[in-house]
Amino acid sequence: MLIFNHIIEALLLSHNSCVPKITDLPSSPAEPISNDQQQQQQRQQPLLLNKDQEIAKNHLPLVIWHGMGDSYNSSSMQSVESLLHDYIPDLFIHSVYIEENSRKDAEASIIGDVMEQTLQVCDQLNAIPELQNESGFNAIGFSQGGLFLRGAIEICGLNVKNLITYGSPHQGFIDLPKCEDGDWFCQKKNDFLKKQMYKPNIQNSVVQAQYFRDVKNFDQYIESSNYLKFVNNEFVKDISYYDNFSKLEKFVMIMFLKDETLVPKHSAWFFDTDPTTGEMIKLEDTEGYKNDLIALKKLHDQKKIEFLAINGEHMEISEDSFKLIAHDYL
């Protein structure tokens, strides 16, 4: 129990960073990583909208899933919904919850079995009439919510058209929140806690431990992971996961360039980490891509994957950049 409490304490140090901070302050919008300089310059211009501009009449329903320590009806998620409704007044939005009580929902983002929660959410979404249409719905996931939405699409075959993820740990995380420079005790404590992550009682109860991916102890990860190894199809390839995910029209992965909460930040782009050098391995060079475990190669070949970046810290999103995403993908 003491180890369990220490792991939770270490994770909670960053939980405020996992809450979307939508501001009207000037900030770089989400930008595409592209060699097309003209397109890039156009994207760098903030999208300024007003209610007199013509907006497409047909928008698919939207599902959103919050991050760690947040809840489905928190002030941050209400701000997200309010901003979207300012732009698309009639947009149907459903905010995913595990518990209808806000405090318990926030707790469930830290304590629980992610596989069980995923199945619960699938049942929840399948029971909403507005989401049951041939065209499907769009989805936005914030931090771990993006990973869990991807998992739900794979596991349950949800009819999602566009999946947008903000700073989501698609390749897991390899370290706990960064210690202060020279804080030897903090680093030693983190090293000790990481060694406890794959213990059964931790894997079955601590949400974040279930997407801890220790590249230096990959065999132990494959043996013990309770969630990530399955949705990344690294254990045994489940062809239904591949088929379900391959039906996406767009998979938009957004990374925060100043992210110190998700380690490494490039996990948001599905990059891997070299266990020897610690250098980033771009998506196309990862084993998961080369073996096309969940249809990433297929989607990429079809130009259905986009890598976007925001010049900010974890979940630091400007109104302009958020409107740009809404304009392009919702």
C-alpha positions as CSV (number, residue, x, y, z in Angstrom):
1,M,0.0,0.0,0.0
2,L,2.9,2.4,0.8
3,I,4.4,1.9,-2.7
4,F,0.9,2.4,-4.3
5,N,0.5,5.7,-2.4
6,H,4.0,6.9,-3.5
7,I,3.2,6.1,-7.2
8,I,0.0,8.0,-7.0
9,E,1.7,10.9,-5.3
10,A,4.4,11.1,-8.0
11,L,1.8,11.0,-10.7
12,L,-0.3,13.7,-9.1
13,L,2.6,16.1,-9.3
14,S,1.7,16.6,-12.9
15,H,-2.1,16.2,-12.9
16,N,-2.8,19.9,-13.3
17,S,-0.7,19.8,-16.5
18,C,-3.1,17.3,-18.0
19,V,-6.1,19.7,-17.8
20,P,-6.7,21.7,-21.0
21,K,-5.9,25.4,-20.6
22,I,-7.8,27.1,-23.3
23,T,-6.8,30.8,-23.4
24,D,-7.4,33.8,-25.7
25,L,-3.8,34.8,-25.4
26,P,-1.8,35.0,-28.7
27,S,-0.2,31.6,-29.3
28,S,1.1,29.6,-32.2
29,P,-1.7,27.6,-33.7
30,A,-1.4,23.9,-34.3
31,E,0.9,23.7,-37.2
32,P,1.5,20.8,-39.7
33,I,4.9,19.3,-40.1
34,S,5.3,19.7,-43.8
35,N,8.0,20.5,-46.4
36,D,5.4,22.6,-48.2
37,Q,6.5,26.1,-46.9
38,Q,3.6,27.9,-48.5
39,Q,1.1,25.6,-46.8
40,Q,3.0,25.9,-43.5
41,Q,2.9,29.7,-43.7
42,Q,-0.8,29.7,-44.3
43,R,-1.4,27.5,-41.3
44,Q,0.7,29.7,-39.1
45,Q,-1.8,32.4,-39.5
46,P,-4.4,32.2,-36.6
47,L,-7.9,31.4,-37.7
48,L,-10.1,34.3,-36.7
49,L,-13.8,33.5,-36.9
50,N,-16.9,35.4,-36.4
51,K,-20.5,34.4,-36.3
52,D,-21.2,36.1,-39.7
53,Q,-18.9,33.7,-41.5
54,E,-20.5,30.8,-43.3
55,I,-20.1,27.5,-41.4
56,A,-20.7,24.1,-43.0
57,K,-24.2,23.1,-42.0
58,N,-23.5,19.4,-41.5
59,H,-21.2,18.6,-38.6
60,L,-20.9,15.1,-37.1
61,P,-21.5,14.7,-33.4
62,L,-18.4,15.0,-31.2
63,V,-17.1,12.9,-28.3
64,I,-14.5,14.3,-26.0
65,W,-12.4,12.5,-23.3
66,H,-10.6,14.4,-20.6
67,G,-7.1,13.7,-19.2
68,M,-5.7,12.6,-15.9
69,G,-7.0,14.3,-12.8
70,D,-9.8,16.0,-14.8
71,S,-13.5,15.2,-15.0
72,Y,-16.1,15.1,-17.7
73,N,-17.9,18.2,-16.4
74,S,-15.0,20.2,-15.0
75,S,-14.6,23.9,-15.7
76,S,-11.9,23.1,-18.3
77,M,-14.1,20.7,-20.2
78,Q,-17.0,23.1,-20.0
79,S,-14.7,25.7,-21.5
80,V,-13.9,23.4,-24.4
81,E,-17.6,22.8,-25.0
82,S,-18.4,26.5,-24.8
83,L,-15.7,27.4,-27.3
84,L,-16.9,24.8,-29.7
85,H,-20.5,25.9,-29.4
86,D,-19.5,29.5,-30.1
87,Y,-18.1,28.3,-33.4
88,I,-20.6,25.5,-34.2
89,P,-23.8,26.4,-32.2
90,D,-25.7,23.2,-32.9
91,L,-22.9,20.8,-32.4
92,F,-23.8,17.7,-30.4
93,I,-21.0,17.1,-27.8
94,H,-20.8,14.2,-25.4
95,S,-18.1,14.3,-22.7
96,V,-17.0,10.8,-21.7
97,Y,-17.4,9.8,-18.0
98,I,-16.6,6.8,-15.9
99,E,-18.6,8.2,-12.9
100,E,-21.4,10.7,-13.0
101,N,-20.1,12.3,-9.8
102,S,-17.4,14.8,-10.9
103,R,-15.0,14.0,-8.0
104,K,-15.3,10.3,-8.5
105,D,-14.8,10.7,-12.2
106,A,-11.6,12.5,-11.6
107,E,-10.5,9.7,-9.2
108,A,-11.4,7.2,-11.9
109,S,-8.9,8.8,-14.2
110,I,-6.1,7.8,-11.8
111,I,-7.5,4.6,-10.1
112,G,-9.1,1.9,-12.1
113,D,-8.7,-0.8,-14.7
114,V,-8.4,0.8,-18.1
115,M,-9.7,-2.2,-20.1
116,E,-12.8,-2.3,-17.9
117,Q,-13.3,1.4,-18.2
118,T,-12.9,1.2,-22.0
119,L,-15.7,-1.4,-22.3
120,Q,-17.9,0.8,-20.0
121,V,-17.3,3.8,-22.3
122,C,-18.1,1.7,-25.4
123,D,-21.5,0.8,-23.8
124,Q,-22.0,4.4,-22.9
125,L,-21.4,5.7,-26.4
126,N,-23.4,2.9,-28.1
127,A,-26.4,3.9,-26.0
128,I,-26.5,7.5,-27.2
129,P,-29.0,7.9,-30.1
130,E,-27.2,10.9,-31.5
131,L,-24.1,8.9,-32.2
132,Q,-25.9,6.0,-34.0
133,N,-25.8,7.2,-37.5
134,E,-24.1,5.9,-40.7
135,S,-21.7,8.8,-40.9
136,G,-20.4,8.2,-37.4
137,F,-18.9,10.9,-35.1
138,N,-15.6,12.7,-34.5
139,A,-13.6,12.5,-31.3
140,I,-11.1,14.6,-29.4
141,G,-9.0,13.2,-26.6
142,F,-6.9,15.3,-24.2
143,S,-3.7,13.7,-22.9
144,Q,-4.5,10.1,-21.8
145,G,-8.1,10.6,-23.1
146,G,-6.7,10.5,-26.6
147,L,-5.0,7.2,-26.0
148,F,-8.2,5.7,-24.5
149,L,-10.3,6.9,-27.4
150,R,-8.0,5.2,-29.8
151,G,-8.2,2.0,-27.7
152,A,-12.0,2.2,-27.7
153,I,-12.0,2.5,-31.5
154,E,-9.8,-0.5,-31.8
155,I,-11.5,-2.7,-29.2
156,C,-15.2,-1.8,-29.9
157,G,-15.2,-0.7,-33.5
158,L,-16.6,2.7,-32.7
159,N,-17.7,4.5,-35.9
160,V,-15.3,7.4,-35.6
161,K,-14.5,9.5,-38.6
162,N,-11.7,11.8,-37.3
163,L,-9.7,11.2,-34.2
164,I,-7.8,14.2,-32.8
165,T,-5.5,13.7,-29.9
166,Y,-3.7,16.4,-27.8
167,G,-0.4,15.3,-26.2
168,S,-1.6,11.7,-25.9
169,P,0.9,9.0,-24.8
170,H,0.4,6.7,-27.8
171,Q,3.7,5.0,-27.1
172,G,3.3,5.3,-23.4
173,F,5.7,7.1,-21.1
174,I,9.1,6.1,-20.0
175,D,9.6,8.3,-17.0
176,L,7.8,10.0,-14.2
177,P,7.4,13.8,-14.1
178,K,10.8,15.5,-14.3
179,C,12.7,16.2,-11.0
180,E,14.4,19.5,-10.3
181,D,18.0,19.6,-11.4
182,G,20.2,18.2,-8.7
183,D,17.3,16.6,-6.8
184,W,19.0,13.3,-6.2
185,F,16.4,12.0,-3.9
186,C,13.6,12.6,-6.3
187,Q,15.4,10.9,-9.1
188,K,16.2,7.9,-7.0
189,K,12.6,7.7,-5.8
190,N,11.3,7.8,-9.4
191,D,13.8,5.1,-10.4
192,F,12.5,2.9,-7.6
193,L,8.8,3.6,-8.3
194,K,9.3,2.8,-12.0
195,K,10.5,-0.7,-11.0
196,Q,7.2,-1.2,-9.2
197,M,5.0,-0.3,-12.2
198,Y,4.6,-3.8,-13.6
199,K,3.6,-5.4,-10.3
200,P,0.1,-7.0,-10.7
201,N,-1.6,-4.9,-8.0
202,I,-0.2,-1.7,-9.6
203,Q,-1.1,-2.7,-13.2
204,N,-4.6,-3.6,-12.1
205,S,-5.4,-0.4,-10.3
206,V,-3.2,2.6,-11.3
207,V,-4.4,4.0,-14.6
208,Q,-1.1,5.6,-15.7
209,A,0.9,2.5,-14.9
210,Q,-1.1,0.7,-17.5
211,Y,0.5,2.8,-20.3
212,F,4.0,2.8,-18.8
213,R,6.3,1.5,-21.5
214,D,9.8,0.8,-20.3
215,V,11.9,0.4,-23.5
216,K,14.9,-0.7,-21.4
217,N,12.8,-3.6,-20.0
218,F,10.7,-4.3,-23.0
219,D,10.2,-8.0,-22.2
220,Q,8.8,-7.2,-18.8
221,Y,6.5,-4.6,-20.4
222,I,5.2,-7.3,-22.8
223,E,4.8,-9.8,-20.0
224,S,3.1,-7.5,-17.5
225,S,1.3,-4.5,-19.2
226,N,-2.4,-4.5,-18.6
227,Y,-3.4,-2.2,-21.4
228,L,-0.9,-0.5,-23.8
229,K,0.6,-3.7,-25.2
230,F,-2.9,-4.8,-26.3
231,V,-4.0,-1.6,-27.9
232,N,-0.6,-1.2,-29.7
233,N,-1.0,-4.8,-30.8
234,E,2.5,-5.6,-29.5
235,F,1.5,-8.8,-27.6
236,V,-0.5,-10.8,-30.1
237,K,-1.8,-9.0,-33.2
238,D,-5.5,-8.8,-33.0
239,I,-6.7,-8.3,-36.6
240,S,-10.0,-6.8,-35.4
241,Y,-8.0,-4.0,-33.8
242,Y,-6.3,-3.4,-37.1
243,D,-9.5,-3.5,-39.1
244,N,-11.3,-1.2,-36.7
245,F,-8.6,1.5,-36.6
246,S,-8.0,1.4,-40.3
247,K,-11.5,2.8,-40.9
248,L,-10.5,6.2,-39.7
249,E,-10.6,9.1,-42.2
250,K,-8.2,11.2,-40.2
251,F,-5.9,10.5,-37.3
252,V,-4.6,13.9,-36.1
253,M,-1.8,13.7,-33.5
254,I,-0.9,17.0,-31.8
255,M,2.4,17.3,-29.8
256,F,3.3,20.2,-27.4
257,L,6.8,21.4,-28.2
258,K,7.5,22.5,-24.6
259,D,5.9,19.4,-23.0
260,E,7.7,18.2,-19.9
261,T,4.7,16.2,-18.5
262,L,4.7,13.5,-21.1
263,V,8.1,11.8,-21.3
264,P,9.0,11.6,-24.1
265,K,6.8,14.3,-25.6
266,H,7.2,12.6,-29.0
267,S,5.0,9.8,-27.8
268,A,2.2,12.1,-28.8
269,W,3.3,11.5,-32.4
270,F,3.7,7.7,-31.9
271,F,7.5,8.0,-31.9
272,D,9.5,5.4,-30.1
273,T,12.6,5.7,-28.0
274,D,15.9,3.9,-28.6
275,P,16.7,2.0,-25.4
276,T,20.4,2.4,-25.8
277,T,20.9,6.0,-27.0
278,G,17.6,7.5,-25.8
279,E,17.1,9.1,-29.2
280,M,13.7,9.4,-30.8
281,I,12.7,6.9,-33.4
282,K,10.3,8.5,-35.9
283,L,7.0,6.7,-36.6
284,E,8.1,5.2,-40.0
285,D,11.1,3.5,-38.4
286,T,9.2,2.0,-35.4
287,E,8.5,-1.8,-35.4
288,G,4.9,-1.1,-34.9
289,Y,4.8,0.9,-38.1
290,K,7.0,-1.4,-40.2
291,N,4.9,-4.4,-39.1
292,D,1.7,-2.3,-39.5
293,L,0.4,-3.6,-36.2
294,I,-2.6,-1.3,-35.9
295,A,-2.8,0.0,-39.5
296,L,-0.6,3.1,-38.9
297,K,1.3,2.4,-42.1
298,K,-1.9,1.8,-44.0
299,L,-3.4,5.1,-42.8
300,H,-0.1,6.9,-43.4
301,D,0.1,5.6,-47.0
302,Q,-3.4,6.9,-47.5
303,K,-2.4,10.3,-46.2
304,K,-4.8,10.0,-43.3
305,I,-2.3,10.8,-40.6
306,E,-1.3,14.3,-39.6
307,F,1.4,15.4,-37.3
308,L,0.7,18.8,-35.7
309,A,2.6,20.8,-33.1
310,I,1.7,23.5,-30.7
311,N,4.5,25.7,-29.3
312,G,3.4,25.4,-25.7
313,E,3.5,23.3,-22.6
314,H,1.3,20.2,-22.0
315,M,-2.3,21.0,-22.7
316,E,-1.5,24.7,-23.3
317,I,-4.0,25.5,-26.1
318,S,-4.9,28.9,-27.5
319,E,-8.5,29.6,-28.7
320,D,-7.2,30.3,-32.2
321,S,-5.4,26.9,-32.5
322,F,-8.4,25.1,-31.1
323,K,-10.7,26.9,-33.6
324,L,-8.3,25.9,-36.4
325,I,-8.6,22.2,-35.4
326,A,-12.4,22.6,-35.3
327,H,-12.4,24.3,-38.7
328,D,-10.3,21.6,-40.4
329,Y,-11.5,18.4,-38.8
330,L,-15.0,18.8,-37.2
